[in-house]
Amino acid sequence: MSILLVTSSPRGAASHSTRIATEFAEKLVAADPSNTLVVRDLVANPLPHIDTDYATGIYTPVEARTPRQAEVVGVSDIVLDELFAADTVILATGFINFNISSTLKSWVDHISRSGKSFSYGEGGPKGLVTGKKVYIVLASGGIYSEGAAVQFDHAIPYLRGVLGFLGMTDVDVIRIEGVGMGPDAVTAALANATAKVDAVVAARQQVAAAA
């Protein structure tokens, strides 16, 4: 199996989402060495925000594209190829202003292409990115999975919505919550997330053994 890990937190080595997501991917590979891992680090190598050349280039025949159009559409083609090749996708992001990071949003923009990852027909839109298992690893300073602050969580609903639109409906969320509430809260949040990761890895091992 192929695992695609997409990290996007601007906090670098201090990022809780990047740490847990990376450990998750590495544990999946360790559990089954036949798994391959592709890492898309959107901080070290940010994708360009979509612009006029991109918006026109994706609808321009390959042979008629300008050099700039070919460049930006080529970037989109690469990340789409990575996505389609993956069986498991792990998306890691911090909770920034109640939503995902702008770098991850750029990744979403590049993989959301009519005729590539979705299509329109008489029955309406159809997602073309199917057969994927997706895990979202989200770190937040507060608690947004329950209580009064739920209304401010635009990250998970957005990601579930856009991924589902593209055909990725098998999505699980691993939250690292309350990391802004002091050292003890950080320790508890990381322990809880690690336990969830370990449970997923163990469950996948059992399924593989029974296959």
N, C-alpha and C positions, 0 to 999 in steps of 0.2 A: 504494500500500500504506500501511497505518497501522502505526506503530510505537508501542508502549507501553513507556515507560521507568519502572521502579519503583525508587526509591532509598530506602535505609533506614538507612544508617550514622549513628550519633550524632556522628561526628567532623567533620561539616560540611565546610568547605573543605579540611580535612586528610585527608579520606577517600580512600583509594586506589581502593576499589570504585566510589564515586560518580564519581570523575574518569575512570576507564577506561570505565565504562559510559556516561557522558555523551558522551565523545569517540566511542565506538562508535556511539551513536545519531546523533550529528551527522554522522559520516562516511557513514552509510547515507543520510541525507537529502541530503548533498552529492553523493553518487554518483548519486542519482536524485531530483531536486527534486520529482517528483510524489509522493514519500513524505511522509506527514504524521506529526508527532511529538506524542504526548501524554505529559506528564510527571506522574507521581504521586510527589511528594516526601513520604515518610511521616514525615520528621523535622519539616519545616516545617508539615505538616498531618497529624498522626498520626490514625489511625482509632481510634475508641473500642473498647476491649476489649469483647467480647461479654458481655452481661449478661442478667438475667431478662427485661427488656423485649424484647431481641433474640430470645432463645430462644423466647419465647411469640409474639412478633409475627410471625415468619416463617411461623407456622402459623395465624395469625388472618386472616380475610378482610379485605381492604383497608378496607372500610367499617366494620368493627367494631374497628379498631385504636385504641388510645389515642393521644393526641398524641405521647407519648414513644415508643411502639412505631413509629408512623409515621416518626418522626425517625430512629431507629436502623436500621430496615429500609430507609429511603430512602437512607441512606449506603451500605448493602450493594448496593442496586440500582444506584447510580451506578458503583461500582467494577466490578460485574459487566458493566454496559454498556460500560465502557472496555475490559474484557478481551475481550468478544465482538467488539467492533469492530476489534480489533487483528489484524493478520496476523503480526507479529513482536513478541515480548515479551522485554524485557531486564530481568532481576531483579538488582539489585545489593545486596550485603550484606557486612558484616564478619563474621568468624568470632568469635562471642561465646560464651564458655563452651561451646565445642565444637558450637555450633549457630548458627542464624540469629538475627538481631536480633528482639526482641519486637515491634517495629513491623511487620516483615515478616510475623511470625506472625499478627498481627491482620489483615493484608491477606488472608492465606490463609484465616483463619476467615471473613472476610466474603464471599469468593468461593466457599466450599465450602458450597453449599446444595442440599439434596435438592429435585428438581423443577426446579432452575434450571441448575446446573452438573453434576449427576449425577442418576441415577435408579436405583431398584431395580425389578427385574422378576423373572420366573421364572428367568431365566438369571443372576441376580445383579446386582451394580451395573454401571452403564454410564456412562462419562464423556460429557458433552455438549459439552465445550469442545474441539472438534476443528479440524484444519486450521491449527494455529498452529506457528510455529517459535519456540522458546524458548532464550534464552541466559542462563546464570547466571554472573554475575561475582562471584567470591568472593575477598576479601582476608583473609589470615591471617598472624599473626606468625611461625608455624612452618611446617614442611613436613608436610602431612597427606595428600598424594596418593599417597605411597609411604613405605615404611619402617615402623618400629614404631608411629608415631603414627597410622597409617591408622584404627586401631580407634576413635580419638577423634573422627573426622569424622562427626558426626551431621547436618551441614547438607546435604551433597549427597545422601546416601541419602534423607533426609526429603523434600527438595524433589522429587527424581525420583519418589519414591513418591506423594506427594500430587498432583503435577502429572499423573502417569500415571493416577491414579485418576479425575481430572477429564477425561481424554481428551487431555492434552498429552504425547505420547510422544516427539516430536522435540525433544530437549533436548541442548544442548551446554554445556560448562562451560569458562569462562576463569578460571584461577586466578592470583592475585597472591600468591605464596607467599614466606614467609621475610622479611617486611618488619620483623620484630622483631629481625633478626640483624645490624643495622648498616647504615650508609649505602650501602655497596657492594651489599649484598643487596637493598636497596630499589630501587636503580638497575637492577639485573639483573632483578628481578621485574617492574618496570614496563615495561622494554624487551621482555621475553618476552611479557607480556600484550598490549602494543601490536602486536607482530608477529603475534600470533594474530588480533587484531581486524582488522588490515590484510589478512591472508590471507582472512578471512571476507568482508570487503567486496569484495575483488578477485574472489573466487569467485562471489559473488552478481551482480557486474557481468557476468561471463562468461555466467552462466546467462541473465540478462536480455537480453544481446546476441544470444544464440542462439535466444531464444524467437521 
